[in-house]
Structures are given as structure tokens and as C-alpha cells.
Amino acid sequence: MTDLMTLLNTLRRPRLLIRAARFGLSGYSRERDLARLIADIRLPGPGRAVTQLVNIEGDMDEKRKTGDATYSIARHIEVLVALMAEIQLLRARKQSKS
């Protein structure tokens, strides 16, 4: 978990992407949005979800940087919204256990 949090703290993305994702946080629905982003029968716990979302987001950022024609900024923002929301959930659960 510490390695994951270190990785997340060092992620650097364009300011506009982050601002758009922060704006979308209020409308995030775990059941609706995470189910659409992670193809799984059951929703994973927040730790596993963050790991999967980090991988998805990394692939998307690579497409963004290389100018890949399949890159979707809307999808990238959806993934960032989910990633931020799942991190918040993960931190809240960690604090409640302390």
C-alpha cells in the first residue's frame, strides 16, 4: 500500500486534466462508473480498484503523450475521476481503522 501511495503522490498530469477530474468528483457513482471502467463481475475493493485504475490511466497517458488516434480525453477524465474517488475511499477506510 505504501508503494501505491508513493506512486500516486508522484503522478504528474496536465493541470487541465486534473481540474476537470476534480470537477467530476461530485457526480461519481462507484456502482455506475467503476463498473463501466473495470470489466469485472463484482466491484473490487478500493485498493484493488486503485491498482487497476492506475494501470488503465498509465496506458491512457501514454496514448495522450504519443498522440495515439484512439486516445479519448473524456475517457481519461472518467478514469482520473474514478481514481481520485477510490483514493479518497481508500484513505477514509484507512483512517477509520486507525
Backbone hydrogen bonds, N-H to C=O, Kabsch-Sander energy under -0.5 kcal/mol:
donor,donor_aa,acceptor,acceptor_aa,energy
5,M,1,M,-2.4
6,T,2,T,-2.3
7,L,3,D,-2.3
8,L,4,L,-2.4
9,N,5,M,-2.2
10,T,6,T,-1.1
10,T,7,L,-0.6
11,L,7,L,-0.6
11,L,8,L,-0.7
18,I,14,P,-1.8
19,R,15,R,-2.7
20,A,16,L,-2.2
21,A,17,L,-2.2
22,R,18,I,-2.6
23,F,19,R,-2.0
24,G,20,A,-1.5
25,L,21,A,-0.7
25,L,22,R,-0.8
26,S,23,F,-0.6
27,G,24,G,-1.1
28,Y,25,L,-1.5
33,D,29,S,-3.3
34,L,29,S,-0.7
34,L,30,R,-1.2
35,A,30,R,-0.8
36,R,32,R,-1.1
37,L,33,D,-1.6
38,I,34,L,-2.7
39,A,37,L,-0.6
40,D,38,I,-1.4
49,A,45,G,-2.6
50,V,46,P,-2.6
51,T,47,G,-1.9
52,Q,48,R,-2.4
53,L,49,A,-2.9
54,V,50,V,-2.6
55,N,51,T,-1.7
56,I,52,Q,-2.3
57,E,53,L,-3.1
58,G,54,V,-2.3
59,D,55,N,-1.9
60,M,56,I,-2.1
61,D,57,E,-2.8
62,E,58,G,-1.9
63,K,59,D,-1.9
64,R,60,M,-2.4
65,K,61,D,-2.6
66,T,62,E,-2.0
67,G,63,K,-0.9
67,G,64,R,-0.6
68,D,63,K,-2.0
71,Y,68,D,-1.6
76,H,72,S,-2.2
77,I,73,I,-2.4
78,E,74,A,-2.2
79,V,75,R,-2.3
80,L,76,H,-2.3
81,V,77,I,-2.7
82,A,78,E,-2.3
83,L,79,V,-2.7
84,M,80,L,-2.7
85,A,81,V,-2.6
86,E,82,A,-2.7
87,I,83,L,-2.1
88,Q,84,M,-2.2
89,L,85,A,-2.2
90,L,86,E,-2.6
91,R,87,I,-2.7
92,A,88,Q,-2.4
93,R,89,L,-2.3
94,K,90,L,-2.1
95,Q,91,R,-2.5
96,S,92,A,-2.0
97,K,93,R,-1.2
98,S,94,K,-0.7
